[in-house]
Amino acid sequence: MDIIQAIILGIVQGLAEFLPVASAGQVILVTHILGVTFPSQSDALAFNTLLHLGTLTAIVGFFYRDLIKIIKAFIDSLLDIFRQKFKEGLKEDVYKRLAWLMLMSTIPAAIVGALFNKQFEILFGSVVAVGIFLIINGFILYSTNYAKNGKDTVKQLTFRNAFLIGVMESLALFPGISRSGTSISAGLFLGLERECAARYAFLIALPVIGAAVLFEIKNIGALSQNSPVTMVAAYLAVVVFGYLSIGLLIRLIKSTSLKVFAYYCWIVGALTLILSYAYGLI
């Protein structure tokens, strides 16, 4: 893999992680299009971990002010347990509530990922699986046309609904299903205001991606045989384009339906299946 290929894959990861078109699926497809191969499975996992480290950095960079408040509020909320003011704290401080809501939304993906990690890794090696799940992702996004215009903010979001959003987010473990797309779609159907749904979706991605990076960080050593400049270029491409795509989607979702991304997923998914059939992969 040369530096141009690495930058292209970084740009794809950065854009597709936050735009609801499934970053894992897009990276797999572009990897095949560019003819990029890895010497071993450990090298492929290491590069994937590097890309996700970039998306993690983008989220932290975009939401760092909120994250500082959330972390402080969470620690203070733990102290509220001993003060016997836990419930009052959740009602009075929106960041305390947000911290626990994020934790609730993280539980489903953590459980599913821990139980079925090996099975999902097998799917990530299949271009056909990517095509199928991209089409399914399109239907999920298109369905938001039937969601009512919600007005709820984090203050109105219940822990039950936060868990349901997390259940939908866990579907992103399938290649071709978008993490942001499923989370935003669930939030819209549960009555969240559009921008709030997008922001919440990005925030709950942080612990899930962070846990995945920590779990796979040991694989980074496999990148030692590759050019450090190439790897740094890929990482920076993810950070820059990831940061830009977060801001772009937050602006777009205020006035644009997610169905435009549904059309993209249907077209790319269908082309993937057609080409897979043509080349004998089906």
Contacts in CASP RR format, 6 or more apart in sequence:
PFRMAT RR
TARGET T0000
AUTHOR 0000-0000-0000
METHOD contacts of the structure
MODEL  1
MDIIQAIILGIVQGLAEFLPVASAGQVILVTHILGVTFPSQSDALAFNTL
LHLGTLTAIVGFFYRDLIKIIKAFIDSLLDIFRQKFKEGLKEDVYKRLAW
LMLMSTIPAAIVGALFNKQFEILFGSVVAVGIFLIINGFILYSTNYAKNG
KDTVKQLTFRNAFLIGVMESLALFPGISRSGTSISAGLFLGLERECAARY
AFLIALPVIGAAVLFEIKNIGALSQNSPVTMVAAYLAVVVFGYLSIGLLI
RLIKSTSLKVFAYYCWIVGALTLILSYAYGLI
1 9 0 8 1.000
1 36 0 8 1.000
1 38 0 8 1.000
1 47 0 8 1.000
1 226 0 8 1.000
1 230 0 8 1.000
2 230 0 8 1.000
3 227 0 8 1.000
3 229 0 8 1.000
3 230 0 8 1.000
3 233 0 8 1.000
5 34 0 8 1.000
5 36 0 8 1.000
6 230 0 8 1.000
6 231 0 8 1.000
6 233 0 8 1.000
6 234 0 8 1.000
6 237 0 8 1.000
7 233 0 8 1.000
7 234 0 8 1.000
7 237 0 8 1.000
8 30 0 8 1.000
8 34 0 8 1.000
8 237 0 8 1.000
9 27 0 8 1.000
9 30 0 8 1.000
9 31 0 8 1.000
9 34 0 8 1.000
9 36 0 8 1.000
9 47 0 8 1.000
9 51 0 8 1.000
9 234 0 8 1.000
9 237 0 8 1.000
10 51 0 8 1.000
10 234 0 8 1.000
10 235 0 8 1.000
10 237 0 8 1.000
10 238 0 8 1.000
10 241 0 8 1.000
11 237 0 8 1.000
11 238 0 8 1.000
11 241 0 8 1.000
12 23 0 8 1.000
12 26 0 8 1.000
12 27 0 8 1.000
12 30 0 8 1.000
13 23 0 8 1.000
13 26 0 8 1.000
13 27 0 8 1.000
13 51 0 8 1.000
13 52 0 8 1.000
13 54 0 8 1.000
13 55 0 8 1.000
13 237 0 8 1.000
13 238 0 8 1.000
13 241 0 8 1.000
13 242 0 8 1.000
14 23 0 8 1.000
14 51 0 8 1.000
14 54 0 8 1.000
14 55 0 8 1.000
14 58 0 8 1.000
14 237 0 8 1.000
14 238 0 8 1.000
14 239 0 8 1.000
14 241 0 8 1.000
14 242 0 8 1.000
14 245 0 8 1.000
15 23 0 8 1.000
15 241 0 8 1.000
15 242 0 8 1.000
15 244 0 8 1.000
15 245 0 8 1.000
16 22 0 8 1.000
16 23 0 8 1.000
16 25 0 8 1.000
16 26 0 8 1.000
16 27 0 8 1.000
16 178 0 8 1.000
17 23 0 8 1.000
17 55 0 8 1.000
17 58 0 8 1.000
17 179 0 8 1.000
17 180 0 8 1.000
17 205 0 8 1.000
17 238 0 8 1.000
17 242 0 8 1.000
17 245 0 8 1.000
18 55 0 8 1.000
18 58 0 8 1.000
18 180 0 8 1.000
18 202 0 8 1.000
18 242 0 8 1.000
18 245 0 8 1.000
18 246 0 8 1.000
18 248 0 8 1.000
18 249 0 8 1.000
19 180 0 8 1.000
19 245 0 8 1.000
19 248 0 8 1.000
19 249 0 8 1.000
19 261 0 8 1.000
20 137 0 8 1.000
20 141 0 8 1.000
20 178 0 8 1.000
20 180 0 8 1.000
20 181 0 8 1.000
20 184 0 8 1.000
20 185 0 8 1.000
20 249 0 8 1.000
20 258 0 8 1.000
20 261 0 8 1.000
21 134 0 8 1.000
21 137 0 8 1.000
21 178 0 8 1.000
21 261 0 8 1.000
21 264 0 8 1.000
21 265 0 8 1.000
21 268 0 8 1.000
22 130 0 8 1.000
22 133 0 8 1.000
22 134 0 8 1.000
22 137 0 8 1.000
22 172 0 8 1.000
22 175 0 8 1.000
22 176 0 8 1.000
22 177 0 8 1.000
22 178 0 8 1.000
22 179 0 8 1.000
22 265 0 8 1.000
23 55 0 8 1.000
23 178 0 8 1.000
23 179 0 8 1.000
24 124 0 8 1.000
24 130 0 8 1.000
24 172 0 8 1.000
24 175 0 8 1.000
24 176 0 8 1.000
25 130 0 8 1.000
25 133 0 8 1.000
25 134 0 8 1.000
25 175 0 8 1.000
25 176 0 8 1.000
26 176 0 8 1.000
26 268 0 8 1.000
27 48 0 8 1.000
27 51 0 8 1.000
28 124 0 8 1.000
28 125 0 8 1.000
28 127 0 8 1.000
28 130 0 8 1.000
28 175 0 8 1.000
29 127 0 8 1.000
29 130 0 8 1.000
29 268 0 8 1.000
29 272 0 8 1.000
32 127 0 8 1.000
38 44 0 8 1.000
38 47 0 8 1.000
39 225 0 8 1.000
40 222 0 8 1.000
42 219 0 8 1.000
42 222 0 8 1.000
43 222 0 8 1.000
43 223 0 8 1.000
43 225 0 8 1.000
43 226 0 8 1.000
45 216 0 8 1.000
45 219 0 8 1.000
45 222 0 8 1.000
46 216 0 8 1.000
46 219 0 8 1.000
46 220 0 8 1.000
46 221 0 8 1.000
46 222 0 8 1.000
46 223 0 8 1.000
47 223 0 8 1.000
47 231 0 8 1.000
47 234 0 8 1.000
48 216 0 8 1.000
49 212 0 8 1.000
49 213 0 8 1.000
49 216 0 8 1.000
49 217 0 8 1.000
49 219 0 8 1.000
49 220 0 8 1.000
50 220 0 8 1.000
50 223 0 8 1.000
50 231 0 8 1.000
50 234 0 8 1.000
50 235 0 8 1.000
51 234 0 8 1.000
51 235 0 8 1.000
51 238 0 8 1.000
52 209 0 8 1.000
52 210 0 8 1.000
52 212 0 8 1.000
52 213 0 8 1.000
52 216 0 8 1.000
53 213 0 8 1.000
53 235 0 8 1.000
53 238 0 8 1.000
54 235 0 8 1.000
54 238 0 8 1.000
54 239 0 8 1.000
54 242 0 8 1.000
55 205 0 8 1.000
55 209 0 8 1.000
55 238 0 8 1.000
55 242 0 8 1.000
56 206 0 8 1.000
56 209 0 8 1.000
56 210 0 8 1.000
56 213 0 8 1.000
57 235 0 8 1.000
57 238 0 8 1.000
57 239 0 8 1.000
58 238 0 8 1.000
58 239 0 8 1.000
58 242 0 8 1.000
58 243 0 8 1.000
58 246 0 8 1.000
59 202 0 8 1.000
59 203 0 8 1.000
59 205 0 8 1.000
59 206 0 8 1.000
59 209 0 8 1.000
59 246 0 8 1.000
60 67 0 8 1.000
60 206 0 8 1.000
61 243 0 8 1.000
62 202 0 8 1.000
62 243 0 8 1.000
62 246 0 8 1.000
62 247 0 8 1.000
63 199 0 8 1.000
63 202 0 8 1.000
63 203 0 8 1.000
63 206 0 8 1.000
66 95 0 8 1.000
66 203 0 8 1.000
67 206 0 8 1.000
69 95 0 8 1.000
70 95 0 8 1.000
70 98 0 8 1.000
70 99 0 8 1.000
70 102 0 8 1.000
70 203 0 8 1.000
71 99 0 8 1.000
72 95 0 8 1.000
73 93 0 8 1.000
73 95 0 8 1.000
73 96 0 8 1.000
73 98 0 8 1.000
73 99 0 8 1.000
74 96 0 8 1.000
74 99 0 8 1.000
74 100 0 8 1.000
76 93 0 8 1.000
76 96 0 8 1.000
77 86 0 8 1.000
77 89 0 8 1.000
77 90 0 8 1.000
77 93 0 8 1.000
77 96 0 8 1.000
77 99 0 8 1.000
77 100 0 8 1.000
80 86 0 8 1.000
80 88 0 8 1.000
80 89 0 8 1.000
80 96 0 8 1.000
89 96 0 8 1.000
89 97 0 8 1.000
90 96 0 8 1.000
90 97 0 8 1.000
90 100 0 8 1.000
91 97 0 8 1.000
94 154 0 8 1.000
94 155 0 8 1.000
97 154 0 8 1.000
97 155 0 8 1.000
98 154 0 8 1.000
98 203 0 8 1.000
100 159 0 8 1.000
101 154 0 8 1.000
101 157 0 8 1.000
101 159 0 8 1.000
101 162 0 8 1.000
101 200 0 8 1.000
102 162 0 8 1.000
102 203 0 8 1.000
102 204 0 8 1.000
102 206 0 8 1.000
102 207 0 8 1.000
103 207 0 8 1.000
104 159 0 8 1.000
104 162 0 8 1.000
104 163 0 8 1.000
104 166 0 8 1.000
105 162 0 8 1.000
105 163 0 8 1.000
105 165 0 8 1.000
105 166 0 8 1.000
105 169 0 8 1.000
105 183 0 8 1.000
105 200 0 8 1.000
105 204 0 8 1.000
106 166 0 8 1.000
106 204 0 8 1.000
106 207 0 8 1.000
106 208 0 8 1.000
106 211 0 8 1.000
107 163 0 8 1.000
107 166 0 8 1.000
108 163 0 8 1.000
108 166 0 8 1.000
108 167 0 8 1.000
108 169 0 8 1.000
108 170 0 8 1.000
109 166 0 8 1.000
109 169 0 8 1.000
109 170 0 8 1.000
109 172 0 8 1.000
109 173 0 8 1.000
109 208 0 8 1.000
110 208 0 8 1.000
110 211 0 8 1.000
111 170 0 8 1.000
112 170 0 8 1.000
112 173 0 8 1.000
113 120 0 8 1.000
113 170 0 8 1.000
113 173 0 8 1.000
116 173 0 8 1.000
120 173 0 8 1.000
120 174 0 8 1.000
120 175 0 8 1.000
123 129 0 8 1.000
123 174 0 8 1.000
123 175 0 8 1.000
124 175 0 8 1.000
125 175 0 8 1.000
126 175 0 8 1.000
127 272 0 8 1.000
127 276 0 8 1.000
127 281 0 8 1.000
128 272 0 8 1.000
128 273 0 8 1.000
128 276 0 8 1.000
128 281 0 8 1.000
128 282 0 8 1.000
129 174 0 8 1.000
129 175 0 8 1.000
129 176 0 8 1.000
130 175 0 8 1.000
130 176 0 8 1.000
130 269 0 8 1.000
130 272 0 8 1.000
131 176 0 8 1.000
131 268 0 8 1.000
131 269 0 8 1.000
131 270 0 8 1.000
131 272 0 8 1.000
131 273 0 8 1.000
131 276 0 8 1.000
132 269 0 8 1.000
132 273 0 8 1.000
133 174 0 8 1.000
133 175 0 8 1.000
133 176 0 8 1.000
133 177 0 8 1.000
134 176 0 8 1.000
134 265 0 8 1.000
134 266 0 8 1.000
134 268 0 8 1.000
134 269 0 8 1.000
134 272 0 8 1.000
135 265 0 8 1.000
135 266 0 8 1.000
135 269 0 8 1.000
135 270 0 8 1.000
135 273 0 8 1.000
136 176 0 8 1.000
136 177 0 8 1.000
137 176 0 8 1.000
137 177 0 8 1.000
137 178 0 8 1.000
137 181 0 8 1.000
137 182 0 8 1.000
137 262 0 8 1.000
137 265 0 8 1.000
138 261 0 8 1.000
138 262 0 8 1.000
138 265 0 8 1.000
138 266 0 8 1.000
139 262 0 8 1.000
140 171 0 8 1.000
140 177 0 8 1.000
140 178 0 8 1.000
140 181 0 8 1.000
140 182 0 8 1.000
140 185 0 8 1.000
140 262 0 8 1.000
141 178 0 8 1.000
141 181 0 8 1.000
141 185 0 8 1.000
141 258 0 8 1.000
141 259 0 8 1.000
141 261 0 8 1.000
141 262 0 8 1.000
141 265 0 8 1.000
142 258 0 8 1.000
142 259 0 8 1.000
142 262 0 8 1.000
143 185 0 8 1.000
143 189 0 8 1.000
144 184 0 8 1.000
144 185 0 8 1.000
144 188 0 8 1.000
144 189 0 8 1.000
144 257 0 8 1.000
144 258 0 8 1.000
144 259 0 8 1.000
145 257 0 8 1.000
145 258 0 8 1.000
145 259 0 8 1.000
147 185 0 8 1.000
147 188 0 8 1.000
147 189 0 8 1.000
147 191 0 8 1.000
148 191 0 8 1.000
149 194 0 8 1.000
150 188 0 8 1.000
150 191 0 8 1.000
150 192 0 8 1.000
150 193 0 8 1.000
150 194 0 8 1.000
151 191 0 8 1.000
151 193 0 8 1.000
152 190 0 8 1.000
152 191 0 8 1.000
152 192 0 8 1.000
152 193 0 8 1.000
152 196 0 8 1.000
153 192 0 8 1.000
153 193 0 8 1.000
153 196 0 8 1.000
154 196 0 8 1.000
154 200 0 8 1.000
157 190 0 8 1.000
157 192 0 8 1.000
157 200 0 8 1.000
161 187 0 8 1.000
161 190 0 8 1.000
164 186 0 8 1.000
164 190 0 8 1.000
165 183 0 8 1.000
165 186 0 8 1.000
165 187 0 8 1.000
165 190 0 8 1.000
165 200 0 8 1.000
165 201 0 8 1.000
165 204 0 8 1.000
166 183 0 8 1.000
166 186 0 8 1.000
166 204 0 8 1.000
167 186 0 8 1.000
168 182 0 8 1.000
168 183 0 8 1.000
168 185 0 8 1.000
168 186 0 8 1.000
169 179 0 8 1.000
169 182 0 8 1.000
169 183 0 8 1.000
169 186 0 8 1.000
169 201 0 8 1.000
169 204 0 8 1.000
169 205 0 8 1.000
169 208 0 8 1.000
171 177 0 8 1.000
171 182 0 8 1.000
172 178 0 8 1.000
172 179 0 8 1.000
172 182 0 8 1.000
176 265 0 8 1.000
179 201 0 8 1.000
179 205 0 8 1.000
179 208 0 8 1.000
180 198 0 8 1.000
180 201 0 8 1.000
180 202 0 8 1.000
180 205 0 8 1.000
180 249 0 8 1.000
181 201 0 8 1.000
181 258 0 8 1.000
181 261 0 8 1.000
183 197 0 8 1.000
183 200 0 8 1.000
183 201 0 8 1.000
183 204 0 8 1.000
183 205 0 8 1.000
184 197 0 8 1.000
184 198 0 8 1.000
184 201 0 8 1.000
184 253 0 8 1.000
184 258 0 8 1.000
185 258 0 8 1.000
187 197 0 8 1.000
187 200 0 8 1.000
187 201 0 8 1.000
188 194 0 8 1.000
188 197 0 8 1.000
192 200 0 8 1.000
194 253 0 8 1.000
194 254 0 8 1.000
195 250 0 8 1.000
195 253 0 8 1.000
195 254 0 8 1.000
197 253 0 8 1.000
198 249 0 8 1.000
198 250 0 8 1.000
198 253 0 8 1.000
199 250 0 8 1.000
202 246 0 8 1.000
223 231 0 8 1.000
273 282 0 8 1.000
276 282 0 8 1.000
END
